[in-house]
């Protein structure tokens, strides 16, 4: 397993008798489409949500998770503003 953002290897959570150490966070995301749930309450608008049609798990190491620009990318993905999956599928540009 590796971090989506920096590529470093990540490890499972380690547990001890009185503590634990987390090495990564998992974001359940993917390709989706906007959908609606009808409210059971009268005169209440439907609730809009992003329905995952092709789910993907993104791993973020604890170091990358602390970076504001990474948190912004994760938040934008959660809100449906910009997709991490689309970024993952973009071809990487060569560095000259």
MMTF fields as JSON, N, C-alpha, C and O atoms, coordinates in Angstrom:
{
  "mmtfVersion": "1.0.0",
  "mmtfProducer": "UNKNOWN",
  "numBonds": 383,
  "numAtoms": 384,
  "numGroups": 96,
  "numChains": 1,
  "numModels": 1,
  "chainsPerModel": [1],
  "groupsPerChain": [96],
  "chainIdList": ["A"],
  "bondAtomList": [4, 2, 8, 6, 12, 10, 16, 14, 20, 18, 24, 22, 28, 26, 32, 30, 36, 34, 40, 38, 44, 42, 48, 46, 52, 50, 56, 54, 60, 58, 64, 62, 68, 66, 72, 70, 76, 74, 80, 78, 84, 82, 88, 86, 92, 90, 96, 94, 100, 98, 104, 102, 108, 106, 112, 110, 116, 114, 120, 118, 124, 122, 128, 126, 132, 130, 136, 134, 140, 138, 144, 142, 148, 146, 152, 150, 156, 154, 160, 158, 164, 162, 168, 166, 172, 170, 176, 174, 180, 178, 184, 182, 188, 186, 192, 190, 196, 194, 200, 198, 204, 202, 208, 206, 212, 210, 216, 214, 220, 218, 224, 222, 228, 226, 232, 230, 236, 234, 240, 238, 244, 242, 248, 246, 252, 250, 256, 254, 260, 258, 264, 262, 268, 266, 272, 270, 276, 274, 280, 278, 284, 282, 288, 286, 292, 290, 296, 294, 300, 298, 304, 302, 308, 306, 312, 310, 316, 314, 320, 318, 324, 322, 328, 326, 332, 330, 336, 334, 340, 338, 344, 342, 348, 346, 352, 350, 356, 354, 360, 358, 364, 362, 368, 366, 372, 370, 376, 374, 380, 378],
  "bondOrderList": [1, 1, 1, 1, 1, 1, 1, 1, 1, 1, 1, 1, 1, 1, 1, 1, 1, 1, 1, 1, 1, 1, 1, 1, 1, 1, 1, 1, 1, 1, 1, 1, 1, 1, 1, 1, 1, 1, 1, 1, 1, 1, 1, 1, 1, 1, 1, 1, 1, 1, 1, 1, 1, 1, 1, 1, 1, 1, 1, 1, 1, 1, 1, 1, 1, 1, 1, 1, 1, 1, 1, 1, 1, 1, 1, 1, 1, 1, 1, 1, 1, 1, 1, 1, 1, 1, 1, 1, 1, 1, 1, 1, 1, 1, 1],
  "groupList": [{"groupName": "UNK", "atomNameList": ["N", "CA", "C", "O"], "elementList": ["N", "C", "C", "O"], "formalChargeList": [0, 0, 0, 0], "bondAtomList": [1, 0, 2, 1, 3, 2], "bondOrderList": [1, 1, 2], "singleLetterCode": "X", "chemCompType": "L-PEPTIDE LINKING"}],
  "groupTypeList": [0, 0, 0, 0, 0, 0, 0, 0, 0, 0, 0, 0, 0, 0, 0, 0, 0, 0, 0, 0, 0, 0, 0, 0, 0, 0, 0, 0, 0, 0, 0, 0, 0, 0, 0, 0, 0, 0, 0, 0, 0, 0, 0, 0, 0, 0, 0, 0, 0, 0, 0, 0, 0, 0, 0, 0, 0, 0, 0, 0, 0, 0, 0, 0, 0, 0, 0, 0, 0, 0, 0, 0, 0, 0, 0, 0, 0, 0, 0, 0, 0, 0, 0, 0, 0, 0, 0, 0, 0, 0, 0, 0, 0, 0, 0, 0],
  "groupIdList": [1, 2, 3, 4, 5, 6, 7, 8, 9, 10, 11, 12, 13, 14, 15, 16, 17, 18, 19, 20, 21, 22, 23, 24, 25, 26, 27, 28, 29, 30, 31, 32, 33, 34, 35, 36, 37, 38, 39, 40, 41, 42, 43, 44, 45, 46, 47, 48, 49, 50, 51, 52, 53, 54, 55, 56, 57, 58, 59, 60, 61, 62, 63, 64, 65, 66, 67, 68, 69, 70, 71, 72, 73, 74, 75, 76, 77, 78, 79, 80, 81, 82, 83, 84, 85, 86, 87, 88, 89, 90, 91, 92, 93, 94, 95, 96],
  "secStructList": [7, 5, 7, 6, 6, 6, 7, 7, 5, 7, 7, 7, 7, 3, 3, 7, 1, 1, 7, 3, 3, 7, 7, 3, 3, 3, 3, 3, 3, 3, 3, 3, 3, 3, 3, 3, 3, 7, 7, 1, 1, 6, 6, 7, 7, 7, 3, 3, 3, 3, 3, 3, 3, 3, 3, 3, 3, 3, 3, 3, 3, 2, 2, 2, 2, 6, 1, 2, 2, 2, 2, 2, 2, 2, 2, 2, 2, 2, 2, 6, 1, 1, 7, 2, 2, 2, 2, 2, 2, 1, 7, 7, 7, 7, 7, 7],
  "xCoordList": [0.854, 0.0, 0.897, 1.951, 0.447, 1.24, 0.349, -0.816, 0.933, 0.231, -0.036, 0.86, -1.262, -1.661, -0.905, -0.626, -0.571, -0.002, 1.515, 2.049, 2.22, 3.69, 4.294, 5.472, 3.508, 3.985, 4.695, 5.093, 4.862, 5.588, 4.746, 3.517, 5.427, 4.736, 4.07, 4.672, 2.846, 2.124, 1.879, 1.834, 1.723, 1.564, 0.232, -0.324, -0.258, -1.492, -1.344, -0.23, -2.472, -2.464, -1.87, -2.236, -0.947, -0.317, -0.924, -1.061, -1.28, -1.926, -1.018, -0.37, -0.993, -0.309, -1.331, -2.491, -0.912, -1.854, -2.569, -3.772, -1.838, -2.452, -2.379, -2.669, -2.001, -1.907, -1.989, -2.091, -1.942, -1.949, -1.267, -1.137, -0.831, -0.186, -0.831, -0.844, -1.368, -2.001, -0.968, -0.29, -0.841, 0.12, -0.554, 0.104, -1.857, -2.548, -4.043, -4.585, -4.686, -6.135, -6.646, -5.997, -7.796, -8.393, -9.628, -10.51, -9.674, -10.825, -11.558, -10.987, -12.813, -13.645, -14.285, -15.168, -13.842, -14.3, -14.486, -14.618, -14.499, -14.592, -15.382, -15.716, -15.668, -16.48, -17.931, -18.416, -18.597, -19.975, -20.859, -20.428, -22.099, -23.082, -24.011, -24.299, -24.464, -25.374, -26.729, -27.227, -27.312, -28.616, -29.399, -28.863, -30.655, -31.522, -32.268, -32.604, -32.52, -33.369, -34.572, -34.436, -35.729, -36.952, -37.15, -36.968, -37.516, -37.76, -39.138, -40.084, -39.236, -40.543, -41.403, -42.599, -40.777, -41.525, -42.169, -41.555, -43.384, -44.119, -43.489, -43.026, -43.471, -42.935, -41.454, -40.989, -40.718, -39.276, -38.586, -38.939, -37.606, -36.942, -36.138, -35.747, -35.892, -35.09, -33.655, -33.169, -32.998, -31.611, -30.702, -30.87, -29.745, -28.806, -27.565, -27.044, -27.095, -25.874, -25.118, -25.679, -23.842, -23.007, -22.987, -22.42, -23.609, -23.713, -22.487, -22.235, -21.718, -20.533, -20.942, -21.68, -20.457, -20.739, -19.522, -19.663, -18.339, -17.099, -16.217, -15.317, -16.462, -15.749, -14.25, -13.821, -13.472, -12.016, -11.611, -12.184, -10.619, -10.06, -8.754, -7.875, -8.624, -7.416, -6.748, -7.388, -5.465, -4.719, -3.883, -3.219, -3.92, -3.149, -2.33, -2.893, -0.997, -0.144, -0.369, -0.874, 0.009, -0.239, 0.514, 0.033, 1.682, 2.442, 1.721, 1.59, 1.256, 0.532, -0.793, -1.22, -1.446, -2.743, -2.628, -3.606, -1.463, -1.262, -1.065, -1.177, -0.778, -0.523, -1.839, -2.748, -1.954, -3.207, -3.679, -4.88, -2.762, -3.183, -3.753, -4.631, -3.264, -3.8, -5.179, -6.108, -5.307, -6.618, -7.648, -8.807, -7.227, -8.127, -8.558, -9.729, -7.619, -7.959, -8.957, -9.918, -8.727, -9.635, -11.014, -12.031, -11.04, -12.31, -13.051, -14.264, -12.323, -12.935, -13.513, -14.58, -12.81, -13.312, -14.589, -15.561, -14.594, -15.758, -16.98, -18.098, -16.764, -17.864, -18.268, -19.244, -17.529, -17.848, -17.365, -17.827, -16.434, -15.911, -14.84, -14.853, -13.914, -12.831, -12.557, -12.507, -12.381, -12.24, -10.792, -9.977, -10.463, -9.142, -8.971, -7.863, -10.038, -9.974, -9.616, -8.827, -10.176, -9.841, -8.36, -7.684, -7.86, -6.447, -5.586, -4.521, -6.046, -5.316, -5.233, -4.234, -6.25, -6.306, -5.652, -5.471, -5.291, -4.614, -3.209, -2.539, -2.744, -1.373, -0.387, -0.58, 0.656, 1.676, 2.508, 2.898, 2.783, 3.596, 5.073, 5.479, 5.881, 7.31, 7.99, 7.627, 8.972, 9.758, 11.052, 11.812, 11.292, 12.518, 13.471, 14.557],
  "yCoordList": [-1.175, 0.0, 1.234, 1.262, 2.252, 3.476, 4.707, 4.651, 5.821, 7.1, 7.555, 7.536, 7.957, 8.455, 9.724, 9.958, 10.546, 11.87, 11.867, 12.512, 11.148, 11.174, 9.838, 9.777, 8.773, 7.468, 6.631, 5.501, 7.165, 6.388, 5.215, 5.273, 4.149, 2.974, 3.327, 3.991, 2.888, 3.119, 1.774, 0.729, 1.827, 0.615, 0.639, 1.697, -0.556, -0.693, -0.019, 0.192, 0.314, 0.884, -0.134, -1.309, 0.333, -0.543, -0.241, 0.917, -1.295, -1.175, -1.717, -2.752, -0.988, -1.43, -1.436, -1.084, -1.828, -1.958, -0.64, -0.637, 0.474, 1.751, 2.817, 3.986, 2.423, 3.423, 2.748, 1.526, 3.576, 3.082, 4.118, 5.28, 3.697, 4.607, 4.424, 3.327, 5.522, 5.537, 6.031, 7.028, 5.345, 5.756, 6.319, 6.974, 6.077, 6.601, 6.739, 6.18, 7.506, 7.663, 7.152, 7.344, 6.507, 5.972, 6.805, 7.0, 7.292, 8.03, 7.141, 6.706, 6.877, 6.086, 7.072, 7.84, 7.051, 8.014, 7.289, 6.065, 8.001, 7.382, 8.241, 9.392, 7.655, 8.328, 8.287, 7.264, 9.398, 9.449, 10.319, 10.952, 10.325, 11.187, 11.734, 11.07, 12.943, 13.554, 12.856, 12.546, 12.616, 11.971, 12.652, 13.498, 12.282, 12.906, 11.846, 10.784, 12.146, 11.329, 12.184, 13.305, 11.651, 12.374, 12.365, 11.34, 13.497, 13.614, 13.065, 13.201, 12.452, 11.941, 13.049, 12.866, 14.199, 15.328, 16.126, 16.359, 16.528, 17.292, 18.674, 19.277, 19.171, 20.491, 20.647, 21.751, 19.545, 19.586, 19.175, 18.157, 19.964, 19.624, 18.327, 17.945, 17.656, 16.43, 16.741, 17.86, 15.733, 15.868, 15.432, 14.344, 16.274, 15.99, 15.316, 15.742, 14.261, 13.584, 13.046, 12.896, 12.76, 12.214, 10.696, 10.148, 10.03, 8.567, 7.984, 8.294, 7.133, 6.526, 5.433, 4.514, 5.54, 4.524, 3.632, 2.515, 4.112, 3.349, 3.661, 4.495, 2.998, 3.353, 3.029, 2.047, 3.897, 3.769, 4.2, 5.137, 3.511, 3.934, 4.671, 4.166, 5.861, 6.671, 6.646, 6.944, 6.292, 6.285, 7.553, 7.928, 8.211, 9.426, 9.22, 8.99, 9.299, 9.119, 10.28, 11.335, 10.072, 11.1, 12.393, 13.473, 12.308, 13.52, 14.331, 15.548, 13.671, 14.39, 14.932, 16.017, 14.179, 14.615, 15.931, 16.673, 16.229, 17.471, 18.677, 19.815, 18.455, 19.545, 20.191, 19.49, 21.517, 22.214, 21.96, 21.817, 21.9, 21.701, 20.295, 20.106, 19.32, 17.96, 17.907, 17.313, 18.529, 18.582, 19.253, 18.839, 20.292, 20.991, 20.061, 20.047, 19.287, 18.329, 17.285, 16.954, 16.771, 15.779, 16.374, 15.733, 17.607, 18.284, 18.566, 18.374, 19.02, 19.287, 18.006, 18.029, 16.891, 15.61, 15.232, 14.805, 15.386, 15.041, 15.862, 15.347, 17.131, 18.028, 17.913, 18.533, 17.129, 16.965, 18.103, 18.256, 18.907, 20.05, 19.608, 20.032, 18.758, 18.242, 16.802, 16.491, 15.939, 14.518, 14.08, 14.368, 13.378, 12.772, 11.636, 11.397, 10.944, 9.841, 10.368, 9.744, 11.495, 12.1, 12.473, 12.28, 13.002, 13.353, 12.092, 12.113, 11.014, 9.754, 9.201, 8.577, 9.418, 8.865, 9.76, 9.346, 10.997, 11.889, 11.365, 10.928, 11.398, 10.974, 11.945, 13.16, 11.398, 12.22, 12.92, 12.318, 14.198, 14.975, 14.692, 14.658, 14.49, 14.245, 15.501, 16.617, 15.311, 16.422, 16.545, 15.584, 17.742, 17.97, 18.839, 19.145],
  "zCoordList": [0.0, 0.0, 0.0, 0.635, -0.731, -0.773, -0.805, -1.199, -0.379, -0.348, -1.783, -2.626, -2.046, -3.355, -3.723, -4.899, -2.732, -2.979, -3.12, -4.022, -2.241, -2.277, -2.688, -3.038, -2.649, -3.082, -2.036, -2.318, -0.826, 0.18, 0.654, 0.654, 1.059, 1.58, 2.908, 3.752, 3.085, 4.34, 5.021, 4.372, 6.337, 7.139, 7.874, 8.17, 8.156, 8.925, 10.288, 10.768, 10.903, 12.247, 13.21, 13.194, 14.05, 15.049, 16.411, 16.806, 17.111, 18.421, 19.512, 19.357, 20.62, 21.823, 22.946, 22.736, 24.116, 25.227, 25.54, 25.801, 25.516, 25.899, 24.8, 25.051, 23.602, 22.534, 21.164, 21.051, 20.148, 18.773, 17.894, 18.28, 16.709, 15.767, 14.403, 13.846, 13.876, 12.56, 11.552, 11.8, 10.421, 9.401, 8.156, 7.348, 7.983, 6.803, 7.071, 8.024, 6.193, 6.198, 4.856, 3.828, 4.863, 3.641, 3.303, 4.14, 2.066, 1.569, 0.578, -0.422, 0.86, -0.049, -1.012, -0.628, -2.256, -3.255, -4.584, -4.601, -5.666, -6.982, -7.944, -7.66, -9.082, -10.081, -9.613, -9.131, -9.762, -9.281, -10.13, -11.093, -9.739, -10.395, -9.317, -8.321, -9.538, -8.576, -8.645, -9.728, -7.483, -7.401, -6.279, -5.564, -6.133, -5.131, -4.342, -4.866, -3.078, -2.217, -1.876, -1.386, -2.135, -1.8, -0.287, 0.368, 0.244, 1.676, 2.019, 1.243, 3.177, 3.62, 4.231, 4.456, 4.494, 5.048, 3.916, 2.875, 4.131, 3.133, 2.954, 3.922, 1.727, 1.375, 1.698, 1.981, 1.656, 1.886, 0.583, -0.012, 0.142, -1.117, -0.993, 0.11, -2.107, -2.061, -1.634, -1.796, -1.091, -0.643, -1.786, -2.336, -2.141, -3.221, -2.643, -1.613, -3.312, -2.863, -4.073, -5.158, -3.867, -4.926, -4.796, -3.85, -5.75, -5.749, -6.455, -7.619, -5.745, -6.343, -7.323, -6.968, -8.562, -9.571, -9.813, -10.312, -9.467, -9.616, -8.406, -8.505, -7.254, -6.025, -6.071, -6.676, -5.407, -5.316, -3.911, -3.354, -3.336, -2.052, -2.299, -2.998, -1.73, -1.828, -0.456, 0.553, -0.415, 0.846, 0.921, -0.045, 2.074, 2.316, 3.58, 4.65, 3.471, 4.655, 5.627, 5.243, 6.877, 7.896, 7.6, 7.944, 6.971, 6.644, 5.569, 5.697, 4.516, 3.456, 3.979, 3.584, 4.868, 5.4, 6.163, 6.258, 6.701, 7.447, 6.527, 6.982, 5.26, 4.321, 3.881, 3.437, 3.997, 3.663, 2.229, 2.002, 1.259, -0.132, -0.347, -1.189, 0.403, 0.309, 0.965, 0.419, 2.132, 2.793, 1.888, 1.849, 1.161, 0.247, -0.893, -1.271, -1.438, -2.506, -2.001, -2.695, -0.799, -0.226, 0.014, -0.251, 0.518, 0.773, -0.54, -0.624, -1.555, -2.861, -3.456, -4.071, -3.274, -3.765, -3.029, -3.652, -1.715, -0.901, -1.306, -1.337, -1.614, -1.985, -3.452, -3.876, -4.226, -5.64, -6.518, -7.648, -6.005, -6.758, -7.753, -8.909, -7.31, -8.152, -7.738, -6.548, -8.707, -8.44, -8.319, -9.196, -7.228, -7.093, -8.093, -8.573, -8.408, -9.362, -10.745, -11.455, -11.136, -12.427, -12.448, -13.459, -11.341, -11.234, -11.344, -11.961, -10.752, -10.764, -12.192, -12.55, -12.998, -14.344, -15.386, -16.531, -14.996, -15.945, -16.205, -15.269, -17.458, -17.722, -17.075, -17.108, -16.496, -15.853, -16.899, -17.899, -16.669, -17.591, -17.309, -16.147, -18.356, -18.119, -17.594, -17.966, -16.734, -16.19, -16.993, -17.114, -17.541, -18.328, -17.565, -18.057]
}
